[in-house]
Amino acid sequence: MIDWYIFRGTAEPHEWVLPEPPPWRRFAGEPALPVPAEDDGGSRLTDLERARAYQTSPAELELINVALFLRRPLLITGRPGTGKSTLAYAVARELGLGPVLRWPITSRSSIQEGLYRYDAIGRLQDANLAHQQQREPADIGQYLQLGPLGTALLPYERPRVLLIDEVDKSDIDLPNDLLNVFEEGEFTIPELVRQGDAGIGVRVSGGSGPVTVSGGVIRTRAFPLIIMTSNGERDFPPAFLRRCVRLELTAPTPERLARIVEAHLGADLARDSADVVQQFLNRRDGGDLATDQLLNAVFLTSQTPPDQKARLTDVLMRYLGTNG
C-alpha cells in the first residue's frame, strides 16, 4: 500500500495525521472544536454496518486521498447502487471523523437550507408570549439551527464528512452557490451580525449540543471532506467541476461483487450463492441493477426452499426504472 494514503479502505479505524494544506486552502476558524464521537450524532446501525462492509477499489482509494490532501470536494458519479453514498460512511468510520452529516438534495434545495435555518415566526410568537407573561424573551440562538453544510464548516480540529446526496437533482443555481462557499470556507449569519460580537449559542445538525458563534461569521478550520453524489442526470458548470476531485464509479467486477457479498453475509453464503451472483451479472448486462438487489436475493434465497430460488431471484432482480 502506498504510504501517503490516509484513508486505506481497510474498514479498521487507525491513527493518522493530515499534512498541511496548500497555501490557497488554509483556513483559520476559531476556536478549535473537537469532532463529536460517532454515537453522539445517533448514527444508524445500518450506516455503520454498510461502512464496515464497504469494498474500496484502488481508484477510489487514490481519489479520496487526493481530496483529503487538497481539501477539495469529491464529486462521485455512477449508476444507482454502485455505493456512492456508502463511501462517505466508510471514510468517516475508518478515520474517526464522527457521524456523517447528510444533505439529501431535491429540486427545491437551496444554499440557505444547507447553511442554516432561522425560525423568525417562532421567535415573534415567543416574544409576544414573553411580553404577555412579563419575562425576558429567549435568546435568538434558540431559533437558529445550522444545516449540514453549516455544521460541517464549523472550526473542527479535524475535518467532518459531509454527504451531499444526488446533487444533480438540484436547481440550476445551487452548484454555483456551493462553489462560493467551498472557496471561501466561511459564511455569515446576518441575524447574528446584528447582535454584534456577543457569543450566541446556536444549534447544529446531527444531535450534538449547541456551539457559540461570535460576530455572526462561521469560518472553517479543517476543511470538511465533502462527498457529492450524482447519477449523471445533468451537467455541471465548468468552474464547479474544475474545483472538484471527480470520481466515476463503475459497476462492480465479479470479483468485487463476491467480496461485497462475503463482507455483508459471510464467506459460506458467498460461496453457496455463486449461481445467484452469476444470474445478477447476466441480467446486469441488459440494464441497470443495483448491488443491494443482489444482496437481497442472496439473503432471501438462502432461507427459502431450493425450488423457489430461481423465481425469487428473478423477482428481486427487476431493472431499475422499469416495471418488468
N, C-alpha and C positions, 0 to 999 in steps of 0.2 A: 504494500500500500504506500502511495506517495505520502511523505511525512508532512507536507504542508496542509493536508486535509484536516479540518477541524471537525466537520461532520463526516463520519466514516461509514454510515449506513449499517452499523452493527446492531442497532436497537438496544445497545447497552450504554447507560449513562457513564460518562468519563470526564476527567478534568481536562480543561482546555484554556488556552489564552489566545485571544484575538489580537493580532498585530495592530499597530497604529494605522488609522485610515489614511488615504491620500489627503494632501493638504486641502483640497477643494471639497472634501467630505467630512470635515471636522466640525463638530457641534459642541457647544459648551453650556448645555442646560444645567441648572442648579435648583435645589440641592439634589444630590445623587440619591435615588430611591432604590431599595432592594427589590429584586424581582420576586413576586409572590410565589409561594410554593405551589406545586401542581394542584394539590387538593384544596387550596384556598379559593380557587375560582370555580369549584364544583365541576371539574372535568368529568364528562360522562365516561362510564366504564367502557362503552363501545368505542369511544375515541382512543382510549388508552390501549385497548386490545388491538385496534387497527394499526396504531403506531408501532406496537411491538412486533406485529406480523409483517410489516411492510418490507418488500424486497426491492432494494435500490439498485438501479443499473449504474454502470460506470459513467455514462454520460450525465446522469442525474447527479451523482456524487460531485463530479467536476464543476458543474454549473452552479450547484447550491453553494459550494465553497467559494466560487468566483463572486457570487452575490454577497456572501458574508464579508469577504476581504474588501470589496469595493464599496460596500454599503449602498448597494443598488437594489431596486425591486426586482423580483424574479417573476417573469410572465410565462406561465405554463399553458401551452395549448395541446389539444389532443381530443380524441373521441371520448364520449361518455364512458365511464367505467374503467379508465386506464390508471386511476389512482392519483389524479391531480390534487384533489383536496387532502387526501390522506398523507401526502408528503409533508404537509405543514406540521401535522401531529407527530410524525416520525422525527423531524428535526427538533421540535420543542422538547420531546421526551429525552432524546439522547443527549442534548446539550443542557438540559435542566433550565429551560427558559420560561417556565411557568405555563399556565393554561393558555392555549391558543385563543387569540382574540379573533372572532369571526364576524365578517360583514358580508352577508348574502346580498347580492345586487339584483335589483329589478329595474324596469324601465322608469320607475318613479324615484329612484335613489338619487340623492344629491350630496355634494361635498359637506353641506351643513349637517346632514344626518350622520355622516361618518365622524365628524369632529365633535359636535356636542348638541344637546337639546336644552332649550330654555322654556320652562313652563310659565309663561307670562300670565296666562289666565289664572292658573292655580295660585300664583303669588298675589294677584289682585284680589281674588276671593278671600285668601287667608288674611290679607292686610285689612280688608273690610271687617272680617270677623274679629281680628285683634283690636280694631278700633272700638267695636261694639263692646268687647269684653274688657276694654281699658288695660291692655297689656301691650308689650313690645312685639312688633311683627317678627317673624322668623327671618334669619339671615338669608341673603339672596342665594347662597350656596345650596340651600335646601331645594332650590328649584332648577338647578343646573346639573346635568349629567353628561359626562364625556362619553362620546360614542367609541366604537372600537378603534378607529383611526386616531382620535384624540387621545385615547388611553395609551396607545402604542407609542405616541410621540412624547409622553412624559419622560423626564430625565432619569430613566432607569440606569443602574450601573452596568447592566448587560442588556443586549437587545431583546425586546419582546418579539414574538412571532405573530404577525397579523395575516389572516387569510381573507383576501377579498375575492369572494367566490362568484364566478360567472360574470366577470367584468364586461364581457361582450354584450350583455343584456342591458347595459346602461344607456342613459340618454347620451346624445352626441357630445355634450359639453363636459361630461364627467372626467374623461381621460385628461383633458387639458387642465381642469381644476385640480386633479390629483397631481399632475406634473408640477404645478407651482408649489404645492405643499411638500412634495418629495424633495424638491430642490432646496427649499428654504429650511426644512426641518423644524418649522415652528408655525404657530398660528395665534391669532388674537381673539379673545372673547370680549366683544365690545361692552357687554353688560357688566363685566368686571373692571374694564378700563375706567369706567365712570366712578368706580369705588376708590380709585387712587392706588397707592402701593400697599394698602392693607391686605394681609393674607386672608384668603377666603377658602373655606373648606368646600371642595366640590366632589360629588360622587363620580365614580368611574365605572367602566364596563367590567364585567367579569366577577362581580360579587365581593371584591375586596373593599376595604374601608376607604373613606374619602381622603383626598390629598389636598394640600394647601397650595393655592395659586396666588402669586403676588404680582401686582401690576397688570393683570389680565392677559399675560402672554405665557404660552406654554412652548417651551423650547426643548428639543430632544437632546440627549447626551450621547447615548449609544444608539445609533440609527437602527430602527427595527428591521428585522427580516420580513419584508413584505412579499407575500406569495399571492400572486393574482392568477386565477384560472380562467381559461377561455375555451369554449367549444368551437371556436373558429367561425362564429356566426356573423362577424363583422370585421372590417379593417380598422386599424388604429392610426392616429396621426403619426407621421414620421418622427416628429420631435419627441413624442411619447415613447415610441419604440426605441429610439436611439439611446434613451436613458435607462432602458430596462435590460436586464440579462434575460435572454429568451431561450426557453427550453421546449422542444417539441417531444411529447410523449407518444411513442408508437405503441401499437398493440403488443402485448407480451409474447415472447417466443414460447414454444412448447416447453423448453427447459425452465424458463422463468415461471410459467404457469404451474408447473409441477412443484416448484419451490413455494409458490404462493399457497397452493392447496396444503402442502405439508406444514407451512408456518401457521396456518389457521386451524387445520383439522388433524394434524398429526401424520407421522410417516406411514403408519399402517393404512389409514384411509386414503392417503395419496397413492399408495401402491395399488390398492384394490380398486381405485377409480380411474385407472388408465383409459378404460373404454369411454368413460364419460368425458374425460379431457379430450380424447380424440374426436368424439362427436361434437364437442364445443368448437374445436378447431375447424372441422369440416363445415360447420354451419357459419362460423365467423367469416369465412372466405366469401360468403354470399351476401353479407350485410352486417350491420352493427350489432354486436353483442357485448355486454359488459361483464367484467370478471366476476362481479358479485352474482351474476346469473349462474356461472359455473359453480361457485361455492355453494349456492343454494341447492343446485342439482346434486352435487356430491354429498352434501349433508343429508338431504331428504332421501335419496335412493339408498343410502347406507342403512336406513332404518325401515325400509319398506320391502315387500316381497320381490324376489328377483324377476318374476314375470311381469311386474309393473315398472321395472326400471327404465326401459326404453321409452315407454309412453310418458312417464312423469318427467323424464329429461327433456323430451320434446315440448311438453307443456311449459317448462321453465325457461327454455331457450327460444323465446319468441324474439324476433328482431325488434330493436328499439324503434319507436315511432311508427309501428305498424300494428295492425290488429291480427295479423296472421302468424 
